[in-house]
Amino acid sequence: MSVLKIARMGHPVLLRRAAEVDDLASPEFARLLADMAETLADSGGVGLAAPQVFVSRRVFLFQVPASRSDNGVALALRAIVNPVITPLSDERVLGWEGCLSIPGLRAVVPRYKRIRLTGLLPDGASVDDVLTGFAARVAQHEADHLDGILYPMRMEDFRYFGYNEELERNPVPLPEI
């Protein structure tokens, strides 16, 4: 396994729609997932999409620590292949987001409060989950990467965009949606 280099905002791989994964059983795909898991662990992040490691394929990894989950229970690291996100209502919530491809910055981004996540696990089993809260936010953020969308493209108010150090020194409350 290897820690992979992470593409940063401005690289074209982050701005295009990734291709479907069609061979889940290939050794190359298994290695990609292992390398992505190692890269995510090394970064300290909660999600990583294949385009972020310069591979234009529709797969992402995500996890939710217990401290950030709705019910205090962690969601273990999962790989979702060829994911589809379906909002379950029009209700959106605002929350702070950062991105491994945009280091040192974060912003307030609107996301659907409740979604359905469908797709495949790496072994080919189907996924059909309803996600809320932070899990829904992370899944939407990572799925956006597969469509060439970075979180600043979703922002509605650039007053809530800044460097992590400045925002830690000068906390900004979330606005109302």
C-alpha positions in Angstrom: 0.0 0.0 0.0 1.1 3.6 -0.6 0.1 7.0 0.5 -0.9 8.8 -2.7 -0.5 12.4 -3.7 -3.7 14.5 -3.4 -4.8 16.6 -6.4 -5.3 20.2 -5.4 -8.0 22.7 -6.6 -7.0 23.8 -10.1 -6.0 20.4 -11.4 -8.3 19.3 -14.3 -9.0 15.8 -12.9 -11.1 17.6 -10.2 -13.2 19.3 -12.7 -14.6 16.5 -14.8 -17.1 13.7 -14.4 -15.4 10.5 -13.4 -16.0 7.3 -15.3 -18.0 4.4 -13.9 -16.1 1.5 -12.3 -16.7 -1.6 -14.4 -14.3 -4.1 -13.0 -14.6 -4.4 -9.2 -12.6 -7.6 -9.2 -9.4 -6.3 -10.8 -6.2 -6.2 -8.8 -5.7 -2.6 -9.9 -9.0 -1.6 -8.3 -8.2 -3.4 -5.1 -4.9 -1.7 -5.0 -6.5 1.7 -5.6 -8.9 1.2 -2.7 -6.1 0.0 -0.4 -4.0 3.0 -1.4 -6.9 5.4 -0.9 -7.6 4.0 2.6 -3.9 4.5 3.5 -4.0 8.0 2.0 -7.1 8.9 3.9 -5.7 7.6 7.2 -2.5 9.6 6.6 -4.4 12.8 5.9 -6.7 12.6 8.9 -9.7 13.3 6.7 -13.1 11.7 6.7 -13.6 11.2 3.0 -11.6 10.7 -0.2 -12.8 10.4 -3.8 -10.7 8.7 -6.5 -10.3 11.9 -8.6 -8.6 13.4 -5.6 -5.8 10.9 -6.1 -5.7 11.5 -9.9 -7.9 8.5 -10.8 -11.0 9.6 -12.7 -13.3 6.7 -11.5 -16.6 6.8 -9.6 -15.6 5.6 -6.1 -15.1 7.2 -2.8 -14.3 6.3 0.8 -15.9 7.8 3.8 -16.2 7.4 7.5 -17.9 9.2 10.4 -16.2 9.4 13.8 -18.6 8.9 16.8 -18.0 12.5 17.9 -19.5 13.7 14.6 -22.4 11.2 14.2 -26.0 11.9 14.9 -26.3 9.1 17.4 -22.8 9.0 18.8 -22.0 5.8 17.0 -19.1 5.8 14.5 -19.6 4.8 10.9 -16.6 2.6 9.9 -14.6 3.3 6.7 -16.6 2.3 3.6 -15.9 2.4 -0.1 -18.9 3.2 -2.3 -18.6 2.3 -6.0 -20.7 4.1 -8.6 -22.7 6.0 -6.0 -25.9 7.8 -6.6 -27.2 10.4 -4.1 -30.9 11.1 -4.0 -32.3 13.9 -1.7 -35.2 12.6 0.4 -36.6 16.1 0.8 -35.9 19.7 -0.3 -34.7 20.5 3.3 -31.1 21.7 3.4 -28.8 22.5 6.2 -25.7 24.7 6.4 -22.4 23.3 7.8 -18.7 23.9 7.7 -16.7 21.9 5.2 -13.1 21.5 4.3 -11.4 19.5 1.6 -8.1 17.7 1.2 -7.9 19.2 -2.3 -8.3 22.7 -0.9 -5.9 22.6 2.1 -6.1 25.2 4.8 -9.5 26.6 4.0 -13.1 25.9 4.9 -16.5 27.3 4.2 -20.2 27.1 5.0 -21.9 24.9 2.4 -25.6 24.0 2.1 -26.4 20.3 1.8 -29.5 18.2 1.8 -30.4 17.1 5.3 -31.5 13.6 4.4 -30.4 11.5 1.4 -30.5 8.0 0.0 -27.1 6.6 -1.0 -27.1 3.8 -3.4 -24.2 2.0 -5.2 -22.0 -0.9 -4.7 -19.5 -2.1 -2.1 -16.2 -3.3 -3.5 -17.4 -7.0 -3.2 -20.3 -6.1 -5.6 -23.0 -6.1 -2.9 -25.6 -3.4 -3.2 -25.8 -0.4 -0.9 -29.1 1.4 -0.2 -28.7 3.6 2.9 -30.5 6.6 4.3 -28.1 9.1 5.7 -28.6 12.2 7.8 -26.4 14.8 9.5 -22.6 14.7 9.1 -22.8 11.3 7.2 -25.1 12.8 4.6 -22.8 15.9 4.3 -19.7 13.8 3.8 -21.3 11.5 1.2 -22.6 14.5 -0.8 -19.2 16.2 -0.6 -17.4 13.1 -1.9 -20.0 12.3 -4.6 -19.6 15.9 -5.8 -16.0 15.1 -6.5 -17.1 12.4 -8.9 -19.0 15.0 -10.9 -16.2 17.6 -11.0 -17.8 19.8 -8.3 -15.7 21.3 -5.4 -17.4 22.7 -2.4 -16.8 26.4 -3.3 -19.0 25.8 -6.3 -21.9 25.0 -3.8 -21.3 28.1 -1.6 -24.0 30.8 -1.4 -22.2 33.3 0.8 -18.5 33.9 0.5 -18.4 35.8 3.8 -18.3 32.3 5.3 -15.1 31.2 3.6 -11.7 31.5 5.1 -8.4 30.1 6.3 -8.7 27.6 9.2 -6.4 29.5 11.4 -8.4 32.8 11.0 -11.7 31.1 11.6 -10.3 29.4 14.7 -9.2 32.8 16.1 -12.4 34.5 15.0 -15.2 32.0 15.1 -18.2 32.7 12.8 -21.6 31.3 13.8 -23.5 29.5 11.1 -26.0 31.7 9.3 -29.7 30.6 9.0 -30.7 29.0 5.8 
